[in-house]
């Protein structure tokens, strides 16, 4: 919202970013999101990268799984939550103020605004008026609790867990240095996640996660969820070592120099909807679940990314149907939260339920899953959020056969060459499609008009450009053509508006390559017809495909552009 120029008032009752490591994993999809916002490099500079996971049953290795998937970031990226928060804080504070040591006391929704009372530790209470209020204030959310019909139903897991960030030494440290390791012992499970040399010296630190008993549910209490870190006395380091010796029998490892040891509990809960008029929920305020798979922080970031551009469009007065647009936040995010709660909850139960029969089923199930590549790869893509797409939504259009499906995240592509070469430039500008769209607050209307060289240039490119003009405030046009159909490196003379033209026309050299834009959008299969069409792909600001159609004629463009009218105003 700050990058889009909006006034925001952020309160946090903490004094600053957490000093605890807490959430560790940043998924490939969230890295793609951070890349689209221009901040991913800050996080990667501070990250430790893993190549996958490995599982052991006693001293026997069941198998391993790699994150080598079709993704821009085929890796497990490990960054302590405190580091992630600090990076985002530093970028945000370049534009806006964060009011630390300040908490929300109450709020009241009015017809056209929200009135909130906040209290700072030293300055006392202040009344704030805003168009909307967003509760990203955790499981005990004040925003949610003060909504008269908001609930937080689900279950609590009675099982106690412990986590310890410790240095590990021993003859087998190298064997666990580049993969997350899960060990099943006779008395429970122990997970070990490499953190890297976090203290600046040669010591290698790891997160050790332990269940303190078999899986048990407790009586649900929606008013007082027990999810998260407990303030109880932490487990002694000697006890951590004792449990490691019992459960990690395949490796020689010694724990020392703890940075943080804590107990925690798990809840599986979800609010009954993420919007109430001018109030929204995201992150743990909207949903909480088992930490299996490291989904929590990632889920919250994806919530924020989904809502931000929609609020921006409404606040700018550019939406023709604000209610449908804002309601789509709940429509698109709640199913993902439900799926995550269900998947992580099932995984936790199956991993921890006690008994000989369950042990046998676990052994067979894990062995088969790791041995059968399609099952293993599906699991990796699910946990890493690589295959994540949007559910059916009122603000998604249609997709013609073979083209990118609506709700699909925009795939990355090979480099394109910018058509226009400015007199001040010392070289040719080349970018991938995602790089072209980076930090774009508008929708993108992408016309891929590539053709084999024996066909004439597609004349619809200039018609397309001029027809986008009424939507130019909210839609950015991009044209991709084949190199053999571009006869100069200037702005085309026929276009009516040149503001976006310098960065609007791009050239593709090899459209038959598997990573070409032509191939990635699905146009390649249609180029063998007698009169090859173009492909129009409408891409949302969060880089999900909203509409994708084949374009044969000018009237096809008129029909396709009617999609914009579903929730956007003309200029």
N, C-alpha and C positions, 0 to 999 in steps of 0.2 A: 504494500500500500504506500509506503514511503517512496519507493522508486517511481510510483505512478503519480506522485505529487500531492497525495492527500495528507490532511492534518490528522494525526493520530495521537492519542494519549494513552501511554502504556504504564501500567502499575504492576509492581511485583513486590510482595512483602519480604522477599529475601534482600540481602544487602548487595547482591551481585550474582554472577554466574555460580553455579554449584562448584564446590571444590572437590566433590566426589566423582568417581569415574562413571558410576551408574550405567546408563545405556552405552553400548560400545559399537554396535554394527551400524554402518551406513550402507544401505542397499544400493545396487547399481541403478535402480530407478530413481532413488532420491539423489544420487550423484548427477544423473541426467537433469533432474529438476534444478539442482544447484548450479549446474552448468548453464542452463537456460537463463538463470538470473545473474550470471557473471561472477559467482563467488566460489565455484568448486575448487579452484586452484588454491585458495586460502586453506581449505580443509585438507586437501591432498598433501600439502606441504607438511602437515602435522600428523599424518595418518601412518599406520602400520598395515601393510597389505598381506593378506593370506590367500593361498591358492585354493583352499577347500577344507574339507573335514575328513576325519578318519574315525572309525569305530573299533573298539576292542571289547572282547568278551573274555574276561580274565586275562590270560597271557596271549590269547589268540586274536589275530586281526581279522575282523569280519569283512573289511573292505574300506574303500574311500570314495569320495565324490569330489569332483573338481568343479569350479565355477567358470570353466572355459565354455561359455555359452555365447550366442549371438547377441552381444550387448556392447555398448560403448565402453563400459567398465566391467570386464569379466573377472571380477575379483571380490574378495571379502575385505571391505575397508573398515579397519578398526580405529576408532577415535573415541577416547573417553568423553562422556557427555559434557564434562566441565570444559574441555577444549572446544567442543562443537559450539556450546553456548557462548564462550568467549569470542570465537571467530564471528558468529552472527551478531553478537553485541557490538563488536568493534565496527562492523560494516553499517549497522543500523544507526549507531551514534554519530556517524558522519552526516546523517540527514535529520535525525530526530532525537528527542530526549527520552530516556527511560527513567521513570520515577521509582527508584529503588526504595526499600523500607516503607512502602506504601501499599495499603490493602483496600479492597472494595468493602464498604460497609453495607450499602444498600443501593438499589436502583429502582426506578419507576419508569415504565414505558408510557409515553404519550403518543398522540396520533402521528406526529411528524418528527419526534425525537425521543431520546432517552435522557433522563436526569439521574446521575449517579453521585453518591457521596463516597469519597475516598478519604483515608486517614493516613497521614505520614507520621512516623515515630516522633519527629521533632516539631513539625509545623502544624500538626492537628488536622482538622477536617476541612475538606474543600469540596464544593459542588461543581460537577462537570456536566455540561450538556453536549450530547453527541447524537449523530444520526443513528448509529447502531452501537451495540455493545457485544463483544465477543468474549466468551468465557474459555480461556485456555489455562484455567486455574486448578487443574488436577482433579483427582478423585473426589475431593471434598469441595468441589466447585461452589462458590457463593452464587455465581450467576445461575447455576442449575438449581440449587436449593431454594432460591428465592422465586423461581418460576412456580406458580401455584399448581400446575399439573405436570411438572417434570418429575419423572421417576428415574431410578438407577438400579433396575432389577438385574438379578443374576445370582451367582453363588459365590461363596467363599471357600477356599481350599484350606483345610485345617493343617495340612502338612507344613512344617517349618522348614525353611531353606536357609543356607548360609552361603555367602560369597566372600572371597578373600583375594585381594590383589597383593600378590607376594612375589618375591624373587625366587626362581627355581634354579637349582644347580644339580649336578649329577652327570653320570656318564651318558645318559640318554636324552639330554636336553635338546640336542640337535634334531632328534626324531620328532619333536613336537613343536618345533620353532616356526613352521610355516603353514600349519594346519590347526584348526580347532579339533580337539580330541575328546571323544566321549568314551568313557570306560565303564563297563558294567561289572560290578563285583558281587560277591555273595550277599553283601549287606546294603547294597544300593548303588547309586550312580554317582559318578564324578566327572564333571566337564572341565576341560582346561583350554583356555583361550589365550593365545599369545598377545601381549600388549606391546612388546618391543622394549628397547632400553629407555624407559620413560623418565628415568632420573638423570639422564645425561652421561652416565658412565657405562661400563661394559656389562652391568647386570641386566639379565633378561627377566622382565616381569610378565606375570600371567594372572589371569582371572581364574580362580578355582571356584566352581559352583557345586554344592553338595546338597542332597536331600537328607533331612534329618530323620526321616521315617517314611513308611509307605503312603500312598495316595489316600487321602481322606477328605471328604467334604464336611463343612460345618453348617450350622443353621444360618441361612441368609439374613442379613441385616442391611437393607438398602439405605438406611439413614447413616450408618457408620461403617463404611467399607474398610476392610483391614489391608487393602492392597498396598504393597510397597515396602520400603525400608523401615525396620523397627529400631527404636532408640534404646533397646535393651542392651545390657552388657554384651559386648561381642565375644565370639568364641575365641578362646586362647589359641595362639599359634601352635602350641603343642597338640591340641585337639585336631586342628586342621591336618597336621602331619600324620597323626594316628589314623585318621579316616583315609587320607591319601594312601597310606601303606596298605590298608585293607582293600581298597577298591582299584588302585592303579598298580597292578601286579606285573604289568608288561614293561614298566620303565623304572629306572633308578632315579628318583627325584627327591630333593630336599628343599623344603620351603624355609625362607628366612626374610627378614627385613620387610614386614608387612606395611603397605601404604594405607590399607583400609580393610577391615573385617567387619561384617555386619550380618545380622539375620534379616530375612524378609519373608513376606507372605504373598500369596497370589489370590486375586479375585478375578472373576469373569463376569463383567457387567457392561451394560449399555443403556444409555438414556433412551427414553421413548420418543425419539425424534431429536434432530440436532438444530431445529429452528423453532422459535416462538416469536412471531412478528419481527421485532427489531433486535431480538437477542439470538445469538448463535453459540453453539458449543463446538469445541474441537479438542483433539488430543485426549488425555485421560479424563477430562471433564465430560467427554462424550462416550468414552469406551475405555475399558481396561481389560487386560487378559494376561495369560501366562507369558513369561519372557522367552519361551522356547522360540527359536528362530530370530530373535532380536527385532521383532516387528514394531514395538511400541513407539519409539521416537520417530521412526520412519512413517508410521501411520499418521501421526500428528502433523508432520511436515507436509504430507500429501493432502491432509485436510486443509491446511492453510493455503496451499498452492491452488486448490480447487476454488476456494471461496474468494480469494483476493481479487481476481480479475472480474468476477461477477459484481462484487460490491463496487469496484471502481467504475464499471460501466453504468451502474445505477446512480452512483453519486455524481457522475459527470452528466447526467441527464440524457444518456445516449441509448437507453434501453426502451424499446417500444412496449415491453411487457415485464416490468420489474418483478412482479410477484412470481411469475413462472421461472424467471431466471434465478431468483434467490432461492426458491423452493427446490431447484435442481441440485443445490448443494447437498441437501438431505437425500434426495433421490439417488445421487451418484456416490455419496460417501457411506451411507448407512449399510448398504449391502456388503461393501468391502469390510467394514468393521465387523459385521455379523460373521462373515466368512473367516476372518482372522481369529475371532473369539472361538469359533467352532473348531478350526484347524489346530490352533495352539492348545486348546483345552483337551482335545482328543489325543494329541501327541503327548501331553503331560500325563494323562491318565494311563495311556498304553505303556509309557516308559516306567511308571512308578508303581502301578498296582502290584501287590505282593502275591506270591503263591507259585508253586511248581508249574502249574498249567500255564500261567501267564509268562513265566520265565521261558518255557518251551516255545510258546507262540511268539514271543519277542525275538528269540534267537532265530527261528525259522523265517519270520517276517523280515527282519533286518537283513539277514543273509541273502534272501531272494531279492529284496529291493536294491541292494548294493550290487548284485550280480547281473540284474537285467537293466541294460542301459536306458531304454525308454522310460522305465519307472524312475530310475535314479535321476535322469536329466529333468523329468517333470518335477520331481521334488525340489531340485535345485532351483529351477526357474520359478517355482511357486514361492519358496522362502526368500529368494533374492528379488522378488517382485518384478522379474524380467518380463513375464507374460501378462502383467497386470493391464487390464483394459476397463473401460467404463461400462456399466450396465445400461440397459435401455433407459433413455432419458428424453423428456419433452424438448430439449434443446439440441438433440442430435437429429441429423437428417437421414439420408439413405446413402447406400453405396452400390454402384453398378458392379456386376459380376467381374471378378478378377482384380478390381482396384482395392486400395487400402480400405479396410472396413471402418465404419464409423465407430468411435470409441477406442480405436487403436492408437497407441502412442506413436508419434512420428519416428520412423526409423532413421538412423544416421546413413549418410551416403558418401560416395566418393566426392572428390573436390570438383567444384564448378569454377569456371573462370568468368569474372565480371566483364560484361561487354564494354562498358564505358571506361575508357582510360583518360583520366584527367591530366591536364598539362603539368600539374604540380607533382605527379606521382613518379617515382623512380623505378617502378616495376609493375608487373601484372598482379592483380588482386585475385587470389584463389581461396575459396571457402567451401566447407560442406554445407548442406542445406540447413542443418541445425545451427551452424555458426552464423549463417545469414539471418536466421530468425532470433538469434540470441538477444535477450532483453527487449523484445518487441512487445509493447503493451497492447497492440492491436491484433485483431484476427488477420490471418494471411489468406489471400486468394491466390493459390499457386496454379498457374497454367503451364503444364508440361506439354510443349508443342514440338517435341523432337520427332524426326522422321528419317527414314533411310535416304541416302543421297540422290537416288533416282527419282524421288518425288519433289515437287516444288515446295517452297517455303509455305508454312501454314499461315494464311492471311488473317486468321482469327486473332492473332496476337495483339494487333493494334485495336481491333474492335473490342476485345476483352479489356484492354487497358482503359479505354474511354468509357466503357460501361460501368467500371468500378467507381468512377468519379463521384456519384451521389453518396457512396458509402465511405469515402476516403478518410473521414474522421475516425472510423472504427475498423477499417479494412485496409490492409497494405497489399498491393498487387505485386506479384513476382512472376516473371516469365522465364522459362527455360527452353532454349532452342538448341538445335544441333549446330555444331561449328560450321558445317558446310552451307548453312542457310543464313549465316550472319556475314554481311558483306562490308561492314565497316565497324569501327569501335566508337561510335558516337551515339547520342540519344536519338532514337528513331524520329524522323521528321513528322510522322503522321499522328503522333499522340497529342492530345489536347492539354495535358497537364504534366509538367516535368518535375514536380517537387520530389517525387519518389523515384524518378527514372534512373538516376545515377546508380543506385543500389537495387534497381528493380529488374534489370535484364541480365540474364546469366547464360553462359554457353557450356554445353556438355560435349565432350570430345568423343567418348565411346559409350553410346547408349546401350550396346549389347553386353556390357560388363555387368556382373552380378550385383555390384554395389552402386550402379548408376542410379540417378534419380528416376530415369525411365523404368528401370527394372523394379526399384523399390516401391514406386507408386502403383505398379501393376499395368503400365501402359504397353510394355514390350510385347505382350501376347497379342495386342491389337494392331501392330504395325505391319502385319502381312496382308491386310485387307487392301482393296483397290483404292480406297480413299481414307488413309489412316486418320483416326480422330485425334484430338488432343484430350488430355485428362485434366479436369479441374478438381483440385483438392482444397477444401476449405479447412484451415487449421486454426484451432482456438489459441488464445494467448498462453494456455498451459500446455500447448503442443500436442493435444489430442486431436484426432481427425473428427471433424464435425459433419462433413458432407463430401462425397466423392462421386463424380459422374463423368461419363464420356461426353465430349463436345464435338458435334459434327457441323453445327450451323450456328449462326448468330442467335437464332431463336432458342437454341439449347442453352446459351448463356443467359438469356432473359429468364428462362424457366429455372435454371440453377440459382440465379441470384435472388429468387423469391425466398430462398432459405434465410437470407439475412433478415427478412421482414418478420420472421417468427419472434425475434427478441431484440432487434437493433433498429434504430431510427436512421432514416436517410439524413444526409447533411443539410 
